[in-house]
Amino acid sequence: MCGRFTLTSEVSDVIETFDVSKVDYEYQPRYNIAPSQTIAVIKEHSGRRILEGYRWGLVPFWAKDIKIGYKMINARAETIQSKPAFRHLISRNRIIIPSDGFYEWKREGKDKKQPYRFQIKSKGVYGFAGLYDEWTDPDGEKLRSCTIITTQPNDLVANVHDRMPVILDNKAIDIWLDPEVEDKEKLQKLLTPFPAASMLSYPVSAAVGNVKNTGSELIDEIPLNSK
């Protein structure tokens, strides 16, 4: 599962990395992004990439209650074409979710979990593969929400957790965002683990487990066995 991540890079880095043409989102660095919050996403429309804000936790268009989104922060790559909430999205409702680090927790003993932050080796911004849908509430208000696709872990992440988010390289991002690509099998082949040799990880404070904690100190490396 991917349940927390960061986006601490400057907006100019996001714009340059993903060739964004328009920013329609109140961007600010964030150190503890959590489900149900509005997050930055990139969508391609008419040949232009737009940075927008969607709720994290997918609410399918057919849902009766927004609360279903809490159960759909992630979509498993292996079952994405069979699950009712996702199977119609991969051919047309694809987005990139920019990030520069994600957190996972490693169980150590009976009662302790140690959080780790994972990055690509450049420590720069990269893109998760995501899907979105649009839901209309009883008052007619529309909500766009999204999910992060996960896959089997690479060797680095496997030391901590049994899933990891799908991170796409630049070539894969071009395919994923292209609305003219509707071949599900071609898209499915992109949903693989990012190479472990191109990533790094380090332990961080357990304070990241509380969504109320949002300070920059959350991404600082700590000695193991400290709080």
C-alpha positions as CSV (number, residue, x, y, z in Angstrom):
1,M,0.0,0.0,0.0
2,C,1.0,3.6,-0.5
3,G,-0.6,5.6,2.2
4,R,1.6,8.6,2.7
5,F,4.0,10.5,0.4
6,T,5.8,13.8,0.0
7,L,6.0,16.6,-2.6
8,T,8.6,19.0,-1.4
9,S,10.0,20.1,-4.7
10,E,9.5,23.6,-6.0
11,V,6.6,24.0,-8.4
12,S,9.1,25.1,-11.1
13,D,10.7,21.6,-10.9
14,V,7.4,19.9,-11.3
15,I,6.5,22.1,-14.3
16,E,9.9,21.4,-15.9
17,T,10.0,17.7,-15.2
18,F,6.5,17.0,-16.5
19,D,6.4,19.7,-19.2
20,V,3.3,21.3,-17.6
21,S,1.6,24.0,-19.6
22,K,-0.9,25.3,-17.0
23,V,-1.1,25.3,-13.2
24,D,-4.6,25.2,-11.9
25,Y,-3.8,24.3,-8.3
26,E,-2.6,26.1,-5.2
27,Y,0.8,24.5,-5.0
28,Q,2.9,24.3,-1.8
29,P,5.6,21.9,-0.6
30,R,4.1,19.1,1.5
31,Y,5.9,16.6,3.8
32,N,3.1,14.3,4.9
33,I,0.4,13.9,2.2
34,A,-2.4,11.7,3.4
35,P,-5.6,10.1,2.0
36,S,-8.8,12.3,1.6
37,Q,-6.6,15.4,1.1
38,T,-6.5,17.3,-2.2
39,I,-3.3,16.4,-4.0
40,A,-1.5,17.6,-7.1
41,V,-2.1,15.6,-10.3
42,I,-1.2,16.0,-14.0
43,K,-3.7,15.4,-16.7
44,E,-3.2,15.8,-20.4
45,H,-5.9,17.5,-22.4
46,S,-5.7,18.6,-26.1
47,G,-2.0,18.1,-26.1
48,R,-1.4,20.2,-23.0
49,R,-0.5,19.0,-19.5
50,I,-2.3,20.6,-16.7
51,L,-1.5,20.5,-13.0
52,E,-4.8,20.2,-11.0
53,G,-6.0,19.2,-7.6
54,Y,-8.0,16.0,-7.0
55,R,-9.1,14.3,-3.8
56,W,-6.9,11.3,-2.9
57,G,-9.2,8.3,-2.5
58,L,-11.2,7.4,-5.6
59,V,-14.9,7.8,-5.5
60,P,-16.4,6.0,-8.5
61,F,-19.0,7.8,-10.5
62,W,-21.6,5.2,-9.4
63,A,-20.9,5.5,-5.7
64,K,-23.7,6.4,-3.3
65,D,-21.4,7.8,-0.6
66,I,-18.1,9.7,-0.7
67,K,-16.8,7.5,2.1
68,I,-16.0,4.8,-0.3
69,G,-12.9,6.8,-1.2
70,Y,-11.2,5.9,2.0
71,K,-11.0,2.3,0.8
72,M,-9.7,3.2,-2.7
73,I,-6.5,5.2,-2.1
74,N,-4.7,2.5,-4.0
75,A,-5.5,0.2,-7.0
76,R,-3.5,-3.1,-7.4
77,A,-2.0,-3.3,-10.9
78,E,-2.6,-7.0,-11.0
79,T,-6.4,-6.6,-10.7
80,I,-7.0,-3.2,-12.2
81,Q,-8.8,-4.6,-15.3
82,S,-11.2,-6.7,-13.3
83,K,-12.3,-4.5,-10.3
84,P,-15.5,-2.6,-11.1
85,A,-14.2,0.7,-9.7
86,F,-11.1,0.7,-12.0
87,R,-11.6,-1.4,-15.1
88,H,-13.3,1.3,-17.1
89,L,-10.7,4.0,-16.1
90,I,-7.4,2.6,-17.5
91,S,-8.4,3.3,-21.1
92,R,-9.2,6.9,-20.7
93,N,-8.9,8.3,-17.1
94,R,-5.2,8.3,-16.5
95,I,-3.1,10.8,-14.6
96,I,0.3,11.3,-13.1
97,I,0.7,12.1,-9.4
98,P,3.9,13.9,-8.8
99,S,6.0,13.0,-5.7
100,D,9.5,13.1,-4.4
101,G,9.3,10.5,-1.8
102,F,6.9,8.0,-0.2
103,Y,6.7,6.4,3.2
104,E,6.3,2.8,4.2
105,W,6.4,1.2,7.7
106,K,8.5,-1.8,8.7
107,R,7.3,-4.0,11.5
108,E,10.0,-4.4,14.2
109,G,8.9,-6.6,17.0
110,K,5.4,-7.0,18.2
111,D,4.4,-3.4,18.8
112,K,6.8,-1.2,16.8
113,K,6.8,0.0,13.2
114,Q,9.7,2.0,11.8
115,P,8.8,4.4,9.0
116,Y,11.2,4.7,6.0
117,R,11.2,7.3,3.2
118,F,11.8,6.0,-0.4
119,Q,13.2,8.3,-3.2
120,I,14.7,7.9,-6.6
121,K,18.5,8.4,-6.4
122,S,18.4,11.9,-7.9
123,K,16.1,12.9,-5.0
124,G,14.1,14.8,-7.5
125,V,10.4,14.7,-8.4
126,Y,8.9,11.7,-10.3
127,G,5.5,10.5,-11.2
128,F,3.2,7.8,-9.8
129,A,0.8,6.1,-12.2
130,G,-2.8,7.1,-11.2
131,L,-6.4,6.9,-12.2
132,Y,-9.3,9.3,-11.6
133,D,-13.0,9.4,-11.8
134,E,-15.7,12.1,-11.4
135,W,-18.5,11.8,-8.9
136,T,-21.6,14.0,-8.5
137,D,-22.9,14.5,-4.9
138,P,-26.6,14.7,-4.1
139,D,-26.5,18.5,-4.5
140,G,-25.1,18.3,-8.0
141,E,-21.5,19.3,-7.0
142,K,-18.8,17.4,-9.0
143,L,-15.7,15.9,-7.4
144,R,-12.7,14.6,-9.1
145,S,-10.8,12.0,-7.1
146,C,-7.9,9.6,-7.7
147,T,-6.0,6.5,-6.8
148,I,-2.4,5.5,-6.9
149,I,-1.6,2.2,-8.6
150,T,0.6,-0.2,-6.7
151,T,2.6,-3.2,-7.8
152,Q,4.9,-5.9,-6.4
153,P,7.9,-4.4,-4.5
154,N,11.4,-4.2,-5.8
155,D,14.2,-5.6,-3.7
156,L,14.7,-2.4,-1.8
157,V,11.1,-1.8,-0.9
158,A,10.5,-5.5,-0.1
159,N,12.8,-5.2,2.9
160,V,10.1,-2.9,4.4
161,H,6.7,-3.6,2.7
162,D,5.0,-6.0,0.3
163,R,3.7,-3.4,-2.1
164,M,5.0,-0.2,-3.7
165,P,3.6,2.5,-5.9
166,V,4.1,2.4,-9.6
167,I,6.7,4.9,-10.6
168,L,6.9,5.7,-14.3
169,D,10.0,6.9,-16.2
170,N,9.7,9.7,-18.7
171,K,9.0,7.4,-21.7
172,A,6.3,5.6,-19.8
173,I,4.8,8.9,-18.6
174,D,4.4,10.0,-22.2
175,I,2.4,6.9,-23.0
176,W,0.4,6.9,-19.8
177,L,-0.8,10.5,-20.3
178,D,-1.5,10.2,-24.0
179,P,-5.3,10.2,-24.3
180,E,-5.1,8.5,-27.8
181,V,-3.5,5.4,-26.2
182,E,-6.4,3.1,-25.3
183,D,-4.7,-0.3,-25.6
184,K,-5.1,-1.8,-22.1
185,E,-2.4,-4.4,-22.6
186,K,0.1,-1.8,-23.7
187,L,-0.8,0.3,-20.6
188,Q,-0.7,-2.7,-18.3
189,K,2.9,-3.5,-19.3
190,L,3.9,-0.1,-17.8
191,L,2.8,-1.1,-14.3
192,T,6.0,-2.7,-13.1
193,P,8.3,-2.1,-10.1
194,F,10.8,0.7,-10.5
195,P,14.4,-0.6,-10.4
196,A,15.7,-1.0,-6.9
197,A,19.2,0.1,-8.1
198,S,17.7,3.5,-9.0
199,M,16.2,4.2,-5.6
200,L,17.3,4.8,-2.0
201,S,15.6,4.7,1.4
202,Y,16.3,5.9,5.0
203,P,14.5,5.8,8.3
204,V,12.5,8.8,9.5
205,S,10.7,9.8,12.7
206,A,7.6,7.9,13.8
207,A,5.9,11.4,13.9
208,V,5.1,11.0,10.3
209,G,2.4,8.5,11.4
210,N,0.2,11.4,12.6
211,V,-1.4,13.3,9.8
212,K,-1.4,16.4,12.0
213,N,2.4,16.5,11.7
214,T,3.3,18.3,8.5
215,G,6.7,20.0,9.1
216,S,9.9,19.6,7.0
217,E,11.6,17.7,9.9
218,L,9.5,14.7,8.9
219,I,11.9,13.9,6.0
220,D,15.0,14.2,8.1
221,E,17.0,10.9,8.4
222,I,17.1,9.6,12.0
223,P,19.3,7.0,13.6
224,L,17.6,3.6,13.9
225,N,16.1,2.8,17.3
226,S,15.4,6.5,18.0
227,K,11.9,8.1,18.2
